[in-house]
Amino acid sequence: MAINPVMKAALRALSYPDIDVKKNYKLVRAMYNAAHVHVLKPFYRTWDHRVPCGEHAVPVRIYAPNQDVSERYLDEPRPVLLFFHGGGWVTGNIDSYDKVCTDLAIHTRHLVVSVDYRLAPEYPFPAAPEDCYAVAREAFLHPGLLNARPEEITLIGDSAGGNLAAAVSLMARERGEFMPSRQILLYPATAADHHPETTPFDSIRENGTDYLLTAGRICGYLDLYKSSDEDLSNPFFAPLEAADLSGQPDTLLLTAEYDPLRDEGEAYGRRLQEAGCRVELHRMPDALHGFFSLPPNFPVVQDCYRLINRFLRGEET
């Protein structure tokens, strides 16, 4: 069932005027974080930790499915979801994604570790993937923190976080220190070019003006994220730029029908399949970019959790 005309008109109104992200990123960041406050946070216990990364430490927040994240809970090995949040590498943090990670822990029965990587433009590429890699490295090579077997750790991220999950997997293959066995990519950004005139992806032109996330905002985020134009060809910046995608983890990749990032996410899934990787690729009908942040009672989120849980159990969807 397609989006009805009234809803489409409302979405079009909300998509304009297109804020200049590059000039107003602090305002956009503040608005984004304010819109994602978790009002039930005082009723859910979490454990905050810091992971060394060079001369700084990366904050992480750990969520348990039974709402008790005391160290005693970690005495037995438990499956882990290592979560990288979205927000265009410029907005979002572990506080704004608190509700998402709470729901994720409850509905998957996994320990969720949310990574508060550094944001652009204060810390442009490669700060974010290096922070995410540092946390993944500790989880895989020093399992004492989480008491998790490496084969039970799954990378997961949405949008820019999906980009970072894919980047960490590519970094892991290149550096040879560890290798994730599974990754879940939710409507990931995988390409370097999102200009409607030059992009090879029709979804940028079809969905890039009327569905909240616009092509202009994507370009603005990428301009803030990159350190130089050389980054555009770096696979850790844009995973589709990787010449070889062999040896990547089993992948669940979910896209949204009315998302400008839809086609590049699906292109990445097909590239993984062509490289011999196991991939489950699903396009969520009638969905917009960012749907995973909706409450779990929304049908599209329920379907998403059904696919995630079957994937985590190793079942064919």
Short mmCIF file of the C-alpha atoms (twelve columns), coordinates in Angstrom:
data_MODEL
# 
_entry.id   MODEL 
# 
loop_
_atom_site.group_PDB 
_atom_site.id 
_atom_site.type_symbol 
_atom_site.label_atom_id 
_atom_site.label_alt_id 
_atom_site.label_comp_id 
_atom_site.label_asym_id 
_atom_site.label_seq_id 
_atom_site.Cartn_x 
_atom_site.Cartn_y 
_atom_site.Cartn_z 
_atom_site.pdbx_PDB_model_num 
ATOM 1   C CA . MET A 1   0.000  0.000   0.000   1 
ATOM 2   C CA . ALA A 2   1.555  3.281   -1.103  1 
ATOM 3   C CA . ILE A 3   1.721  6.401   1.069   1 
ATOM 4   C CA . ASN A 4   -1.618 8.164   0.709   1 
ATOM 5   C CA . PRO A 5   -1.784 11.679  -0.833  1 
ATOM 6   C CA . VAL A 6   -2.516 13.432  2.487   1 
ATOM 7   C CA . MET A 7   0.480  11.849  4.189   1 
ATOM 8   C CA . LYS A 8   2.667  12.565  1.182   1 
ATOM 9   C CA . ALA A 9   1.642  16.242  1.237   1 
ATOM 10  C CA . ALA A 10  2.477  16.440  4.939   1 
ATOM 11  C CA . LEU A 11  5.871  14.857  4.376   1 
ATOM 12  C CA . ARG A 12  6.573  17.268  1.523   1 
ATOM 13  C CA . ALA A 13  5.763  20.215  3.792   1 
ATOM 14  C CA . LEU A 14  8.059  18.901  6.514   1 
ATOM 15  C CA . SER A 15  10.875 18.429  4.007   1 
ATOM 16  C CA . TYR A 16  10.980 22.168  3.172   1 
ATOM 17  C CA . PRO A 17  12.672 24.502  3.598   1 
ATOM 18  C CA . ASP A 18  15.828 22.450  3.314   1 
ATOM 19  C CA . ILE A 19  18.090 23.627  6.147   1 
ATOM 20  C CA . ASP A 20  21.663 24.352  5.156   1 
ATOM 21  C CA . VAL A 21  23.299 21.677  7.281   1 
ATOM 22  C CA . LYS A 22  26.815 22.994  6.663   1 
ATOM 23  C CA . LYS A 23  25.990 26.459  8.026   1 
ATOM 24  C CA . ASN A 24  23.594 25.350  10.755  1 
ATOM 25  C CA . TYR A 25  24.910 21.977  11.899  1 
ATOM 26  C CA . LYS A 26  24.916 22.967  15.587  1 
ATOM 27  C CA . LEU A 27  21.248 23.926  15.380  1 
ATOM 28  C CA . VAL A 28  20.426 20.728  13.483  1 
ATOM 29  C CA . ARG A 29  22.329 18.720  16.095  1 
ATOM 30  C CA . ALA A 30  20.467 20.383  18.973  1 
ATOM 31  C CA . MET A 31  17.086 19.888  17.288  1 
ATOM 32  C CA . TYR A 32  17.858 16.230  16.551  1 
ATOM 33  C CA . ASN A 33  18.933 15.464  20.110  1 
ATOM 34  C CA . ALA A 34  15.963 17.311  21.619  1 
ATOM 35  C CA . ALA A 35  13.561 15.335  19.429  1 
ATOM 36  C CA . HIS A 36  14.962 12.007  20.659  1 
ATOM 37  C CA . VAL A 37  14.831 12.403  24.435  1 
ATOM 38  C CA . HIS A 38  14.102 9.112   26.222  1 
ATOM 39  C CA . VAL A 39  11.571 10.043  28.898  1 
ATOM 40  C CA . LEU A 40  11.634 6.552   30.447  1 
ATOM 41  C CA . LYS A 41  15.399 6.568   30.908  1 
ATOM 42  C CA . PRO A 42  15.236 6.840   34.744  1 
ATOM 43  C CA . PHE A 43  13.378 3.516   34.821  1 
ATOM 44  C CA . TYR A 44  15.989 1.607   32.838  1 
ATOM 45  C CA . ARG A 45  19.397 0.762   34.302  1 
ATOM 46  C CA . THR A 46  22.485 1.061   32.136  1 
ATOM 47  C CA . TRP A 47  26.232 0.826   32.586  1 
ATOM 48  C CA . ASP A 48  28.553 3.447   31.089  1 
ATOM 49  C CA . HIS A 49  32.129 2.590   30.155  1 
ATOM 50  C CA . ARG A 50  35.023 4.139   28.202  1 
ATOM 51  C CA . VAL A 51  37.276 2.469   25.647  1 
ATOM 52  C CA . PRO A 52  40.774 3.860   24.980  1 
ATOM 53  C CA . CYS A 53  41.419 5.077   21.423  1 
ATOM 54  C CA . GLY A 54  44.717 6.857   20.968  1 
ATOM 55  C CA . GLU A 55  44.824 9.913   23.195  1 
ATOM 56  C CA . HIS A 56  41.113 9.896   24.041  1 
ATOM 57  C CA . ALA A 57  38.490 7.465   25.308  1 
ATOM 58  C CA . VAL A 58  35.281 6.492   23.506  1 
ATOM 59  C CA . PRO A 59  32.158 6.440   25.715  1 
ATOM 60  C CA . VAL A 60  29.898 3.409   25.415  1 
ATOM 61  C CA . ARG A 61  26.628 2.536   27.133  1 
ATOM 62  C CA . ILE A 62  25.584 -1.043  27.811  1 
ATOM 63  C CA . TYR A 63  21.968 -2.202  27.916  1 
ATOM 64  C CA . ALA A 64  20.693 -5.560  29.155  1 
ATOM 65  C CA . PRO A 65  17.420 -7.178  28.070  1 
ATOM 66  C CA . ASN A 66  16.171 -7.640  31.637  1 
ATOM 67  C CA . GLN A 67  16.753 -3.975  32.550  1 
ATOM 68  C CA . ASP A 68  19.543 -4.946  34.958  1 
ATOM 69  C CA . VAL A 69  23.022 -4.208  33.693  1 
ATOM 70  C CA . SER A 70  24.942 -4.769  36.890  1 
ATOM 71  C CA . GLU A 71  28.354 -6.385  36.524  1 
ATOM 72  C CA . ARG A 72  26.893 -9.554  38.031  1 
ATOM 73  C CA . TYR A 73  24.699 -9.845  34.948  1 
ATOM 74  C CA . LEU A 74  27.861 -10.165 32.866  1 
ATOM 75  C CA . ASP A 75  29.150 -13.240 34.743  1 
ATOM 76  C CA . GLU A 76  27.883 -15.577 32.006  1 
ATOM 77  C CA . PRO A 77  28.577 -15.250 28.266  1 
ATOM 78  C CA . ARG A 78  25.772 -13.409 26.467  1 
ATOM 79  C CA . PRO A 79  25.225 -12.450 22.810  1 
ATOM 80  C CA . VAL A 80  26.078 -8.844  22.032  1 
ATOM 81  C CA . LEU A 81  24.896 -6.247  19.537  1 
ATOM 82  C CA . LEU A 82  27.564 -3.594  19.006  1 
ATOM 83  C CA . PHE A 83  25.484 -0.583  17.932  1 
ATOM 84  C CA . PHE A 84  26.613 2.464   15.926  1 
ATOM 85  C CA . HIS A 85  24.009 5.242   15.825  1 
ATOM 86  C CA . GLY A 86  22.859 7.288   12.848  1 
ATOM 87  C CA . GLY A 87  22.678 11.037  12.411  1 
ATOM 88  C CA . GLY A 88  24.817 11.810  9.381   1 
ATOM 89  C CA . TRP A 89  28.102 11.553  11.343  1 
ATOM 90  C CA . VAL A 90  27.178 15.047  12.622  1 
ATOM 91  C CA . THR A 91  24.203 14.550  14.966  1 
ATOM 92  C CA . GLY A 92  23.070 11.880  17.398  1 
ATOM 93  C CA . ASN A 93  24.724 10.385  20.481  1 
ATOM 94  C CA . ILE A 94  24.176 7.631   23.028  1 
ATOM 95  C CA . ASP A 95  21.583 9.780   24.813  1 
ATOM 96  C CA . SER A 96  19.474 10.470  21.705  1 
ATOM 97  C CA . TYR A 97  19.568 6.746   20.854  1 
ATOM 98  C CA . ASP A 98  18.831 5.619   24.397  1 
ATOM 99  C CA . LYS A 99  15.260 4.532   23.615  1 
ATOM 100 C CA . VAL A 100 16.304 2.739   20.419  1 
ATOM 101 C CA . CYS A 101 18.949 0.745   22.278  1 
ATOM 102 C CA . THR A 102 16.626 0.005   25.194  1 
ATOM 103 C CA . ASP A 103 14.062 -1.426  22.759  1 
ATOM 104 C CA . LEU A 104 16.781 -3.272  20.844  1 
ATOM 105 C CA . ALA A 105 17.993 -5.035  23.997  1 
ATOM 106 C CA . ILE A 106 14.489 -5.973  25.079  1 
ATOM 107 C CA . HIS A 107 13.263 -7.209  21.702  1 
ATOM 108 C CA . THR A 108 16.372 -9.184  20.715  1 
ATOM 109 C CA . ARG A 109 17.335 -10.479 24.180  1 
ATOM 110 C CA . HIS A 110 20.888 -9.325  23.451  1 
ATOM 111 C CA . LEU A 111 23.279 -7.165  25.399  1 
ATOM 112 C CA . VAL A 112 23.494 -3.899  23.437  1 
ATOM 113 C CA . VAL A 113 26.652 -1.788  23.470  1 
ATOM 114 C CA . SER A 114 26.048 1.702   22.065  1 
ATOM 115 C CA . VAL A 115 29.120 3.608   20.843  1 
ATOM 116 C CA . ASP A 116 29.369 7.393   21.278  1 
ATOM 117 C CA . TYR A 117 31.867 8.038   18.485  1 
ATOM 118 C CA . ARG A 118 33.221 11.511  17.777  1 
ATOM 119 C CA . LEU A 119 31.154 13.713  15.465  1 
ATOM 120 C CA . ALA A 120 32.025 15.877  12.477  1 
ATOM 121 C CA . PRO A 121 32.870 18.584  11.650  1 
ATOM 122 C CA . GLU A 122 34.793 18.974  14.909  1 
ATOM 123 C CA . TYR A 123 36.225 15.504  14.298  1 
ATOM 124 C CA . PRO A 124 35.976 14.658  10.585  1 
ATOM 125 C CA . PHE A 125 36.732 11.330  8.904   1 
ATOM 126 C CA . PRO A 126 38.366 9.031   9.927   1 
ATOM 127 C CA . ALA A 127 37.616 9.831   13.594  1 
ATOM 128 C CA . ALA A 128 34.222 8.089   13.661  1 
ATOM 129 C CA . PRO A 129 35.250 4.747   12.086  1 
ATOM 130 C CA . GLU A 130 38.445 4.684   14.159  1 
ATOM 131 C CA . ASP A 131 36.410 5.132   17.371  1 
ATOM 132 C CA . CYS A 132 34.003 2.394   16.316  1 
ATOM 133 C CA . TYR A 133 36.878 0.102   15.364  1 
ATOM 134 C CA . ALA A 134 38.555 0.668   18.743  1 
ATOM 135 C CA . VAL A 135 35.417 -0.408  20.599  1 
ATOM 136 C CA . ALA A 136 34.943 -3.422  18.334  1 
ATOM 137 C CA . ARG A 137 38.584 -4.377  18.812  1 
ATOM 138 C CA . GLU A 138 38.209 -4.360  22.598  1 
ATOM 139 C CA . ALA A 139 34.989 -6.372  22.432  1 
ATOM 140 C CA . PHE A 140 36.514 -9.027  20.152  1 
ATOM 141 C CA . LEU A 141 40.057 -9.226  21.535  1 
ATOM 142 C CA . HIS A 142 39.421 -8.478  25.205  1 
ATOM 143 C CA . PRO A 143 36.140 -10.229 25.962  1 
ATOM 144 C CA . GLY A 144 36.480 -9.806  29.716  1 
ATOM 145 C CA . LEU A 145 34.490 -6.566  29.650  1 
ATOM 146 C CA . LEU A 146 31.344 -8.138  28.238  1 
ATOM 147 C CA . ASN A 147 32.153 -11.825 28.742  1 
ATOM 148 C CA . ALA A 148 31.030 -12.364 25.152  1 
ATOM 149 C CA . ARG A 149 32.366 -14.973 22.757  1 
ATOM 150 C CA . PRO A 150 33.597 -13.311 19.525  1 
ATOM 151 C CA . GLU A 151 31.226 -15.397 17.404  1 
ATOM 152 C CA . GLU A 152 28.326 -13.998 19.468  1 
ATOM 153 C CA . ILE A 153 29.124 -10.336 18.720  1 
ATOM 154 C CA . THR A 154 27.111 -8.743  15.889  1 
ATOM 155 C CA . LEU A 155 27.760 -5.287  14.431  1 
ATOM 156 C CA . ILE A 156 24.634 -3.196  13.832  1 
ATOM 157 C CA . GLY A 157 23.997 0.391   12.760  1 
ATOM 158 C CA . ASP A 158 21.400 2.589   11.104  1 
ATOM 159 C CA . SER A 159 22.057 5.150   8.347   1 
ATOM 160 C CA . ALA A 160 25.469 6.682   9.101   1 
ATOM 161 C CA . GLY A 161 25.791 3.963   11.738  1 
ATOM 162 C CA . GLY A 162 25.195 1.343   9.056   1 
ATOM 163 C CA . ASN A 163 27.987 2.979   7.088   1 
ATOM 164 C CA . LEU A 164 30.239 2.698   10.148  1 
ATOM 165 C CA . ALA A 165 29.345 -0.954  10.762  1 
ATOM 166 C CA . ALA A 166 30.278 -1.770  7.161   1 
ATOM 167 C CA . ALA A 167 33.472 0.293   7.499   1 
ATOM 168 C CA . VAL A 168 34.500 -1.527  10.683  1 
ATOM 169 C CA . SER A 169 34.055 -4.878  8.926   1 
ATOM 170 C CA . LEU A 170 36.231 -3.683  6.034   1 
ATOM 171 C CA . MET A 171 38.817 -2.318  8.463   1 
ATOM 172 C CA . ALA A 172 38.823 -5.610  10.357  1 
ATOM 173 C CA . ARG A 173 39.528 -7.577  7.186   1 
ATOM 174 C CA . GLU A 174 42.351 -5.217  6.194   1 
ATOM 175 C CA . ARG A 175 44.013 -5.068  9.626   1 
ATOM 176 C CA . GLY A 176 43.592 -8.744  10.477  1 
ATOM 177 C CA . GLU A 177 43.135 -8.354  14.234  1 
ATOM 178 C CA . PHE A 178 39.609 -9.794  14.422  1 
ATOM 179 C CA . MET A 179 36.675 -10.484 12.098  1 
ATOM 180 C CA . PRO A 180 32.965 -10.115 12.876  1 
ATOM 181 C CA . SER A 181 30.793 -13.026 11.810  1 
ATOM 182 C CA . ARG A 182 27.590 -10.974 11.394  1 
ATOM 183 C CA . GLN A 183 26.541 -7.418  10.606  1 
ATOM 184 C CA . ILE A 184 23.117 -5.781  10.410  1 
ATOM 185 C CA . LEU A 185 22.947 -2.696  8.193   1 
ATOM 186 C CA . LEU A 186 19.772 -0.612  8.462   1 
ATOM 187 C CA . TYR A 187 19.275 1.743   5.481   1 
ATOM 188 C CA . PRO A 188 23.041 2.382   5.359   1 
ATOM 189 C CA . ALA A 189 24.841 5.186   3.556   1 
ATOM 190 C CA . THR A 190 27.365 3.441   1.325   1 
ATOM 191 C CA . ALA A 191 28.112 5.816   -1.576  1 
ATOM 192 C CA . ALA A 192 30.124 9.011   -1.987  1 
ATOM 193 C CA . ASP A 193 27.969 10.906  -4.536  1 
ATOM 194 C CA . HIS A 194 24.437 12.026  -3.620  1 
ATOM 195 C CA . HIS A 195 24.009 14.918  -6.030  1 
ATOM 196 C CA . PRO A 196 20.841 14.310  -8.104  1 
ATOM 197 C CA . GLU A 197 22.636 15.369  -11.291 1 
ATOM 198 C CA . THR A 198 25.534 12.934  -10.991 1 
ATOM 199 C CA . THR A 199 24.515 10.052  -8.710  1 
ATOM 200 C CA . PRO A 200 23.894 6.662   -10.353 1 
ATOM 201 C CA . PHE A 201 21.050 5.965   -7.893  1 
ATOM 202 C CA . ASP A 202 17.463 6.714   -8.878  1 
ATOM 203 C CA . SER A 203 16.281 6.774   -5.258  1 
ATOM 204 C CA . ILE A 204 18.198 10.023  -4.707  1 
ATOM 205 C CA . ARG A 205 16.184 11.639  -7.487  1 
ATOM 206 C CA . GLU A 206 12.883 9.907   -6.641  1 
ATOM 207 C CA . ASN A 207 12.987 10.309  -2.853  1 
ATOM 208 C CA . GLY A 208 15.458 13.135  -2.346  1 
ATOM 209 C CA . THR A 209 13.002 16.021  -1.802  1 
ATOM 210 C CA . ASP A 210 9.734  14.909  -0.236  1 
ATOM 211 C CA . TYR A 211 10.499 12.352  2.481   1 
ATOM 212 C CA . LEU A 212 12.149 14.200  5.396   1 
ATOM 213 C CA . LEU A 213 15.739 13.214  4.615   1 
ATOM 214 C CA . THR A 214 16.632 15.160  1.481   1 
ATOM 215 C CA . ALA A 215 19.468 14.813  -0.982  1 
ATOM 216 C CA . GLY A 216 20.624 18.302  -0.013  1 
ATOM 217 C CA . ARG A 217 20.962 17.340  3.634   1 
ATOM 218 C CA . ILE A 218 22.843 14.168  2.753   1 
ATOM 219 C CA . CYS A 219 25.323 16.192  0.687   1 
ATOM 220 C CA . GLY A 220 25.681 18.664  3.545   1 
ATOM 221 C CA . TYR A 221 26.416 15.905  6.051   1 
ATOM 222 C CA . LEU A 222 29.012 14.332  3.779   1 
ATOM 223 C CA . ASP A 223 30.722 17.682  3.196   1 
ATOM 224 C CA . LEU A 224 30.990 18.151  6.971   1 
ATOM 225 C CA . TYR A 225 32.191 14.584  7.479   1 
ATOM 226 C CA . LYS A 226 34.965 14.434  4.897   1 
ATOM 227 C CA . SER A 227 38.462 15.742  5.593   1 
ATOM 228 C CA . SER A 228 39.239 16.201  1.886   1 
ATOM 229 C CA . ASP A 229 37.964 15.088  -1.503  1 
ATOM 230 C CA . GLU A 230 40.376 12.151  -1.323  1 
ATOM 231 C CA . ASP A 231 38.057 10.596  1.277   1 
ATOM 232 C CA . LEU A 232 35.386 10.119  -1.388  1 
ATOM 233 C CA . SER A 233 37.299 7.166   -2.830  1 
ATOM 234 C CA . ASN A 234 38.125 5.614   0.552   1 
ATOM 235 C CA . PRO A 235 36.064 2.455   1.244   1 
ATOM 236 C CA . PHE A 236 36.039 3.254   4.971   1 
ATOM 237 C CA . PHE A 237 34.243 6.500   4.021   1 
ATOM 238 C CA . ALA A 238 32.048 5.035   1.268   1 
ATOM 239 C CA . PRO A 239 32.000 1.201   1.410   1 
ATOM 240 C CA . LEU A 240 30.806 0.923   -2.199  1 
ATOM 241 C CA . GLU A 241 34.236 2.216   -3.202  1 
ATOM 242 C CA . ALA A 242 35.836 -1.038  -2.018  1 
ATOM 243 C CA . ALA A 243 37.338 -2.929  -4.949  1 
ATOM 244 C CA . ASP A 244 36.957 -6.255  -3.156  1 
ATOM 245 C CA . LEU A 245 34.136 -7.144  -0.768  1 
ATOM 246 C CA . SER A 246 35.036 -10.779 -0.246  1 
ATOM 247 C CA . GLY A 247 35.405 -12.136 3.264   1 
ATOM 248 C CA . GLN A 248 32.790 -9.835  4.766   1 
ATOM 249 C CA . PRO A 249 30.437 -10.981 7.554   1 
ATOM 250 C CA . ASP A 250 27.046 -12.582 7.030   1 
ATOM 251 C CA . THR A 251 24.857 -9.546  6.424   1 
ATOM 252 C CA . LEU A 252 21.254 -8.564  7.021   1 
ATOM 253 C CA . LEU A 253 20.590 -5.381  5.030   1 
ATOM 254 C CA . LEU A 254 17.265 -3.557  5.329   1 
ATOM 255 C CA . THR A 255 16.293 -0.587  3.190   1 
ATOM 256 C CA . ALA A 256 13.212 1.672   3.136   1 
ATOM 257 C CA . GLU A 257 11.008 2.153   0.086   1 
ATOM 258 C CA . TYR A 258 10.854 5.972   0.296   1 
ATOM 259 C CA . ASP A 259 14.447 6.543   1.374   1 
ATOM 260 C CA . PRO A 260 16.931 8.437   -0.827  1 
ATOM 261 C CA . LEU A 261 19.611 5.983   0.419   1 
ATOM 262 C CA . ARG A 262 17.588 2.951   -0.686  1 
ATOM 263 C CA . ASP A 263 19.375 2.124   -3.928  1 
ATOM 264 C CA . GLU A 264 22.933 2.496   -2.653  1 
ATOM 265 C CA . GLY A 265 22.150 0.238   0.293   1 
ATOM 266 C CA . GLU A 266 20.739 -2.394  -2.028  1 
ATOM 267 C CA . ALA A 267 23.693 -1.979  -4.384  1 
ATOM 268 C CA . TYR A 268 26.018 -2.719  -1.476  1 
ATOM 269 C CA . GLY A 269 24.042 -5.848  -0.644  1 
ATOM 270 C CA . ARG A 270 24.296 -7.060  -4.244  1 
ATOM 271 C CA . ARG A 271 28.037 -6.328  -4.303  1 
ATOM 272 C CA . LEU A 272 28.466 -8.420  -1.162  1 
ATOM 273 C CA . GLN A 273 26.505 -11.269 -2.753  1 
ATOM 274 C CA . GLU A 274 28.609 -11.087 -5.923  1 
ATOM 275 C CA . ALA A 275 31.719 -11.327 -3.731  1 
ATOM 276 C CA . GLY A 276 30.442 -14.591 -2.257  1 
ATOM 277 C CA . CYS A 277 29.149 -13.262 1.058   1 
ATOM 278 C CA . ARG A 278 25.915 -14.466 2.628   1 
ATOM 279 C CA . VAL A 279 23.429 -11.600 2.434   1 
ATOM 280 C CA . GLU A 280 19.748 -11.199 3.258   1 
ATOM 281 C CA . LEU A 281 18.386 -8.086  1.579   1 
ATOM 282 C CA . HIS A 282 14.915 -6.731  2.323   1 
ATOM 283 C CA . ARG A 283 13.187 -3.533  1.224   1 
ATOM 284 C CA . MET A 284 10.620 -2.438  3.833   1 
ATOM 285 C CA . PRO A 285 7.478  -1.284  1.992   1 
ATOM 286 C CA . ASP A 286 6.034  2.188   2.664   1 
ATOM 287 C CA . ALA A 287 8.917  2.943   5.043   1 
ATOM 288 C CA . LEU A 288 10.880 6.181   5.340   1 
ATOM 289 C CA . HIS A 289 14.502 6.695   6.290   1 
ATOM 290 C CA . GLY A 290 14.914 6.442   10.063  1 
ATOM 291 C CA . PHE A 291 11.944 4.115   10.639  1 
ATOM 292 C CA . PHE A 292 13.874 2.029   13.189  1 
ATOM 293 C CA . SER A 293 13.630 4.916   15.676  1 
ATOM 294 C CA . LEU A 294 9.831  4.595   15.731  1 
ATOM 295 C CA . PRO A 295 8.153  2.820   18.676  1 
ATOM 296 C CA . PRO A 296 8.262  -0.994  18.437  1 
ATOM 297 C CA . ASN A 297 4.474  -1.235  18.052  1 
ATOM 298 C CA . PHE A 298 4.683  0.242   14.526  1 
ATOM 299 C CA . PRO A 299 4.178  -2.559  11.993  1 
ATOM 300 C CA . VAL A 300 7.351  -1.752  10.042  1 
ATOM 301 C CA . VAL A 301 9.419  -1.891  13.238  1 
ATOM 302 C CA . GLN A 302 7.768  -5.164  14.229  1 
ATOM 303 C CA . ASP A 303 8.679  -6.595  10.826  1 
ATOM 304 C CA . CYS A 304 12.208 -5.299  11.256  1 
ATOM 305 C CA . TYR A 305 12.607 -7.050  14.616  1 
ATOM 306 C CA . ARG A 306 11.203 -10.254 13.161  1 
ATOM 307 C CA . LEU A 307 13.866 -10.208 10.442  1 
ATOM 308 C CA . ILE A 308 16.623 -9.259  12.892  1 
ATOM 309 C CA . ASN A 309 15.771 -12.030 15.343  1 
ATOM 310 C CA . ARG A 310 15.557 -14.679 12.642  1 
ATOM 311 C CA . PHE A 311 18.904 -13.550 11.294  1 
ATOM 312 C CA . LEU A 312 20.479 -13.645 14.770  1 
ATOM 313 C CA . ARG A 313 19.161 -17.183 15.244  1 
ATOM 314 C CA . GLY A 314 20.672 -18.215 11.927  1 
ATOM 315 C CA . GLU A 315 17.287 -18.903 10.324  1 
ATOM 316 C CA . GLU A 316 16.448 -18.175 6.712   1 
ATOM 317 C CA . THR A 317 14.035 -15.263 6.402   1 
# 
